Amino acid sequence: MSLGSLAAVAAASPALAQESPLGPVEVADGVTLDPMVAARLRYETVGRDDGLDEAEALTMRLRAGAELKAGIFSLLAEGEGTLALADDYNDTLPFNGIEPFPVVADPENLELNRLQLSVMQDGTGATIGRQRIILDNARFVGNVGWRQNEQTFDAIRGQASFGPVALDATYAISQRTIFGVDSPAEHFDGDFIFLNGGAEIAGVDAKAFAYLLDYDDRLAFSSQTYGLRAAATIDLPGLFALNAEASVATQSDYGANPVDYSASYYSVRLGATVTGFGLTAGYEELGSDDGIAAFQTPMATLHAFNGWADVFLTTPAFGVRDYYVTVGRSFGGIRLLPGLNANVTYHQFDSDFGNLDLGSEWDASLGFKAGPVSLLAKYANYRADAFAVDTEKFWLQAEINF
């Protein structure tokens, strides 16, 4: 992955990979306790050209827990709480009445985020309980790490590693959403199967996947998806390294979905670092079945795809084609601004069916560290054409993990 695409993903879904424990404490012979704390303060504004007042949200999220390990066994428990310090926004909770603001999907919340038991050795084993699941780049299954409340799953997951081969299989009965314990959309139950397997050979990471979603109540999102994904780094001596990713999938109705449809998915991304700048160009298509229904990814980390303005969280029936270019730069050697990085992305959106110009979007981010605190500023500006309305968003964020 290029510098530009790395910066884009990091700005879209910060912190989870950085989450670090305070350090394991030995509580008995061969038994350790690993405390974990992560805090995030964020200011967010949303303006939409639809007559609503501008939303302003200042929210604080604290996630705390611990993992007890004894040999190949581990037990992890973690709670999560979100507090609204300024709440001029639609938090999606129905009992708050009519709020004349756009949505900021960070309601106040206090919940059990994870409770899982694992048996794992050298990448092979199983995990049962409420857990975080992020598969590949989170395009189909993720934790929605950008929002304050994390998405988790009540599931049993098995993983196996044999040399270059990796296998991953999950059966989940509940999708625990970002909307919090007071929301009617707190969780969506059903029978969900995630299958993912592949190998890294000659520098190419190739995978096949299948995602079978059979919702109990969210029937329009019940689907079966089968696909392939490949990623590789190609060295061009004397020039630069070219990072390439490609994915193709097909999706159709499944379970009790009342709509008979079939739609395709395509994604290709090329990136390189040239004279210190990360350059990325990509194309993603969430196809449509003649305008009847479109390819959906209801368990994805959606904010990381199709623009940070979040206009296309649900794919419209006519589908979406996203052409995008990212320019990024990491600045090393600046003592006052360690880890300084910046990137800008431009998106052009068209429909897959009907030849519609859906609009365009500019996204930009700037991040650096102040001691143990990660600081981030982000901006998104969507200009509508044949879909939605003009939307502008801005974020300031401080985050710390122990």
C-alpha positions in Angstrom: 0.0 0.0 0.0 1.3 3.4 -0.9 2.1 6.2 1.5 -1.0 8.1 0.3 -3.3 5.2 0.8 -1.8 4.4 4.2 -2.4 7.9 5.3 -6.0 7.8 4.0 -6.8 4.5 5.9 -5.1 5.8 9.0 -7.1 9.0 9.0 -10.4 7.1 8.3 -10.0 4.4 10.9 -7.5 5.6 13.6 -6.1 4.0 16.6 -7.1 0.4 16.7 -3.9 -1.0 15.5 -2.1 1.5 17.8 -4.0 0.4 20.9 -1.3 -0.6 23.3 -1.6 -2.1 26.8 0.0 -0.5 29.9 2.2 -3.6 30.1 1.5 -7.1 31.3 1.6 -7.6 35.1 2.4 -11.1 36.4 -0.3 -12.1 38.8 0.7 -15.7 39.3 3.2 -18.1 37.9 2.7 -18.1 34.1 -0.4 -15.8 34.4 -0.4 -12.2 33.3 -2.9 -9.4 33.4 -2.7 -6.8 30.6 -4.7 -3.6 31.2 -5.9 -1.5 28.2 -7.1 2.1 28.1 -8.0 4.2 25.1 -9.4 7.7 25.2 -10.6 10.0 22.4 -11.9 13.6 22.4 -13.5 14.8 19.2 -15.1 17.9 17.9 -17.2 17.4 14.7 -19.3 19.8 12.6 -21.7 18.8 9.8 -23.3 21.2 7.4 -25.9 20.1 4.8 -27.6 22.1 2.1 -31.1 20.9 3.2 -32.3 23.5 5.6 -31.0 21.8 8.8 -29.0 23.8 11.3 -25.2 23.0 11.4 -24.5 20.2 13.7 -21.8 20.6 16.4 -20.7 17.6 18.5 -18.1 17.5 21.2 -17.8 13.9 22.4 -15.5 12.0 24.7 -15.0 8.2 24.4 -13.2 6.1 27.0 -12.5 2.4 26.4 -11.0 0.3 29.3 -10.4 -3.3 29.9 -7.9 -6.0 30.6 -6.7 -9.3 29.2 -5.8 -12.3 31.5 -3.4 -14.7 29.8 -2.3 -18.2 31.0 -0.4 -20.1 28.3 -2.5 -20.5 25.2 -5.7 -19.3 27.0 -6.8 -15.7 27.4 -9.9 -13.9 28.7 -10.5 -10.3 27.6 -13.1 -8.0 29.0 -13.6 -4.3 27.9 -16.2 -1.6 28.6 -16.8 1.5 26.5 -18.5 4.8 27.3 -19.3 7.9 25.2 -20.2 11.3 26.7 -21.6 14.3 24.8 -20.1 17.5 26.1 -21.8 19.5 23.4 -24.8 18.0 21.8 -26.2 20.2 19.0 -26.5 17.2 16.7 -28.9 14.4 15.8 -27.5 11.4 17.7 -29.9 9.0 16.0 -31.7 8.1 19.3 -35.5 8.4 18.8 -36.4 9.3 22.3 -34.5 12.6 22.0 -37.3 13.9 19.8 -36.9 16.0 16.7 -33.4 17.4 16.5 -33.0 20.1 13.7 -29.5 19.0 13.0 -27.7 16.5 10.7 -26.6 13.2 12.1 -23.5 12.6 14.0 -23.6 8.9 14.8 -22.0 9.2 18.3 -24.8 8.9 20.8 -24.1 8.8 24.5 -23.5 5.2 25.5 -22.2 2.9 28.2 -21.8 -0.7 27.2 -19.9 -3.9 27.3 -17.7 -3.7 24.2 -15.9 -7.0 24.3 -16.0 -10.2 26.4 -14.1 -13.0 24.8 -12.3 -16.3 25.6 -9.5 -17.4 23.3 -7.4 -20.4 22.8 -4.5 -19.5 20.5 -1.0 -20.6 19.7 1.1 -19.3 16.8 -1.9 -17.9 14.9 -4.0 -21.0 15.2 -6.9 -21.3 17.6 -10.4 -20.0 18.3 -12.1 -17.1 20.0 -15.7 -17.1 21.4 -17.7 -14.2 22.7 -18.3 -10.6 21.9 -15.2 -9.6 19.8 -13.7 -7.2 17.4 -13.5 -8.6 13.8 -11.6 -6.8 11.0 -11.1 -8.8 7.8 -8.6 -7.6 5.3 -9.2 -3.8 4.6 -12.6 -3.9 6.4 -14.5 -3.4 3.2 -16.8 -6.2 4.0 -16.4 -6.9 7.7 -14.9 -4.3 10.1 -15.2 -2.6 13.5 -16.3 0.9 12.3 -13.3 2.3 14.2 -13.9 5.9 13.2 -17.1 6.3 15.3 -16.8 6.6 19.0 -18.8 3.4 19.7 -17.2 0.4 18.2 -18.9 -2.3 16.2 -18.3 -5.8 17.5 -19.8 -9.3 17.0 -21.2 -12.0 19.2 -19.4 -14.9 17.4 -17.1 -17.9 17.4 -14.1 -17.4 15.2 -11.5 -20.0 14.2 -8.1 -19.1 12.7 -5.4 -21.3 11.4 -1.9 -20.7 9.9 0.1 -23.2 8.0 3.3 -21.7 6.5 2.1 -19.2 3.8 -1.5 -20.4 4.1 -4.0 -18.6 6.5 -7.6 -19.6 7.1 -10.3 -17.7 8.9 -13.9 -18.8 9.6 -16.5 -17.0 11.8 -20.1 -17.8 12.7 -21.8 -14.8 14.3 -25.3 -14.4 15.7 -25.3 -10.7 16.4 -23.9 -7.5 14.9 -23.4 -5.1 17.8 -23.7 -1.7 16.1 -22.2 1.8 16.7 -25.6 3.2 17.8 -25.5 2.2 21.4 -27.5 0.4 24.0 -30.4 2.9 23.9 -31.0 2.6 20.2 -33.5 0.3 18.5 -30.6 -0.4 16.1 -28.3 -1.4 19.0 -27.9 -4.9 17.5 -29.0 -6.8 14.4 -29.3 -10.6 14.9 -29.2 -13.4 12.4 -26.9 -16.1 11.1 -23.7 -14.7 9.7 -20.9 -16.7 8.2 -17.5 -15.1 7.3 -15.0 -17.3 5.4 -11.6 -16.0 4.4 -8.6 -17.9 3.3 -5.5 -17.5 1.2 -1.7 -17.6 0.9 1.2 -15.3 0.3 3.3 -16.6 -2.5 6.1 -14.9 -4.4 5.2 -11.5 -2.8 1.5 -11.8 -3.8 -1.1 -12.0 -1.0 -4.1 -13.8 -2.6 -7.3 -14.6 -0.9 -10.8 -16.0 -1.5 -13.7 -15.0 0.6 -17.4 -15.7 1.2 -19.8 -13.7 3.4 -23.3 -15.1 4.0 -25.6 -12.7 5.9 -29.0 -13.9 6.9 -30.6 -11.2 9.0 -33.6 -11.9 11.2 -35.2 -8.5 10.6 -33.0 -6.5 8.3 -34.1 -8.6 5.4 -33.1 -6.2 2.6 -29.5 -6.6 3.6 -29.5 -10.4 3.6 -27.0 -11.4 1.0 -24.4 -13.9 -0.2 -21.1 -12.5 -1.4 -18.2 -14.5 -3.0 -15.0 -12.9 -4.2 -11.2 -12.8 -4.6 -8.7 -10.3 -3.5 -5.0 -9.8 -4.3 -2.3 -7.4 -3.1 1.4 -7.1 -4.1 4.4 -4.8 -4.0 6.3 -4.5 -7.3 9.8 -3.1 -7.1 10.9 -1.0 -10.0 14.7 -0.8 -9.5 16.0 2.8 -9.5 12.5 4.2 -9.6 10.0 3.3 -6.9 7.9 0.5 -5.4 4.5 0.1 -6.9 1.7 -1.1 -4.6 -1.2 -2.9 -6.3 -4.5 -4.2 -4.9 -7.4 -5.6 -6.7 -10.7 -7.3 -5.7 -13.7 -8.7 -7.5 -16.9 -10.1 -6.0 -20.4 -11.0 -6.8 -23.4 -10.7 -4.5 -27.0 -11.9 -4.6 -30.0 -12.2 -2.4 -29.9 -14.7 0.5 -32.2 -15.9 3.3 -35.5 -14.1 3.5 -34.4 -11.1 1.3 -37.6 -10.3 -0.7 -35.7 -8.9 -3.7 -34.2 -11.2 -6.3 -31.0 -9.5 -7.5 -27.4 -10.1 -8.5 -24.7 -7.4 -8.5 -20.9 -7.2 -8.9 -18.1 -5.5 -7.1 -14.8 -4.3 -8.5 -11.9 -2.5 -6.9 -8.4 -1.7 -8.1 -5.8 0.6 -6.4 -2.3 1.5 -7.5 0.1 3.5 -5.3 3.7 4.6 -5.2 6.0 6.9 -3.3 7.8 9.4 -5.6 10.2 12.1 -4.2 8.7 11.7 -0.8 5.0 11.9 -1.9 2.6 9.0 -1.8 0.5 8.9 -4.9 -2.6 6.6 -5.2 -5.1 6.2 -7.9 -8.1 3.9 -7.5 -11.5 2.8 -8.8 -14.3 1.0 -6.9 -17.6 -0.1 -8.2 -20.6 -1.3 -6.2 -22.7 -2.5 -9.0 -26.4 -2.5 -9.6 -28.9 -5.0 -11.0 -30.6 -2.8 -13.6 -31.6 -0.3 -10.8 -33.5 -2.9 -8.8 -30.9 -3.3 -6.1 -27.2 -2.7 -5.5 -24.2 -4.3 -3.9 -24.3 -3.6 -0.1 -21.6 -4.0 2.6 -23.6 -3.5 5.9 -20.9 -4.8 8.1 -18.0 -2.8 6.7 -16.0 0.1 8.1 -17.9 2.3 5.6 -16.3 5.7 6.6 -13.0 4.5 5.0 -14.6 4.2 1.6 -16.4 6.4 -0.9 -15.5 9.7 0.8 -15.4 10.9 4.4 -18.7 12.8 4.0 -20.4 9.5 4.4 -22.9 10.1 1.6 -22.9 6.5 0.4 -23.1 4.5 3.6 -26.0 2.6 1.9 -25.4 2.0 -1.8 -28.3 3.5 -3.8 -30.2 1.1 -6.0 -28.4 2.4 -9.1 -25.0 1.6 -7.7 -21.9 3.7 -7.3 -18.7 4.0 -9.3 -15.9 5.9 -7.3 -12.9 7.2 -9.2 -10.3 8.7 -6.7 -6.8 10.1 -6.5 -4.8 10.6 -3.3 -1.7 12.6 -2.7 0.0 12.2 0.7 3.2 13.1 2.5 4.8 12.1 5.7 7.3 14.6 7.1 10.1 13.2 9.1 12.7 15.1 11.2 10.4 17.8 12.5 11.0 17.7 16.2 8.1 19.9 17.2 5.6 17.9 15.1 6.7 14.2 15.2 4.8 11.9 12.9 3.5 14.8 10.9 1.5 13.6 7.9 -0.9 15.1 5.4 -3.1 13.8 2.5 -5.7 15.1 0.1 -8.1 12.9 -1.9 -10.5 13.7 -4.8 -13.5 11.5 -5.6 -15.7 11.5 -8.6 -18.9 9.5 -8.2 -21.1 8.1 -11.0 -23.9 5.6 -11.0 -23.4 2.1 -12.3 -26.9 2.1 -13.8 -28.6 5.1 -15.5 -25.4 7.1 -16.4 -25.9 9.6 -13.6 -23.3 12.1 -12.3 -23.6 11.6 -8.5 -21.2 14.4 -7.5 -17.7 14.8 -6.3 -15.8 15.2 -3.1 -12.6 16.6 -1.6 -11.1 15.0 1.5 -8.1 16.2 3.5 -6.4 15.3 6.8 -3.4 16.5 8.8 -2.1 14.5 11.8 0.9 14.5 14.2 1.8 13.5 17.8 2.3 15.6 20.9 4.0 13.2 23.3 1.7 10.2 23.7 -1.3 12.1 22.2 -2.2 11.7 18.6 -3.8 14.8 17.1 -5.8 14.9 13.9 -7.7 17.4 11.7 -10.0 16.2 8.9 -12.2 17.8 6.3 -14.7 16.5 3.8 -16.6 18.5 1.2 -19.1 16.7 -1.0 -20.7 18.6 -3.9 -23.9 16.9 -5.0 -25.2 16.5 -8.6 -27.9 13.9 -9.2 -27.8 12.5 -5.6 -28.0 13.7 -2.1 -27.2 17.3 -1.1 -24.0 19.4 -0.6 -22.4 18.2 2.6 -19.4 19.6 4.5 -17.8 18.1 7.6 -14.9 19.0 9.8 -13.2 17.2 12.7 -10.6 17.9 15.4 -9.5 15.0 17.4 -7.1 14.0 20.2 -6.5 10.4 21.1 -4.3 8.5 23.6 -3.8 4.8 24.1 -2.1 2.8 26.9 
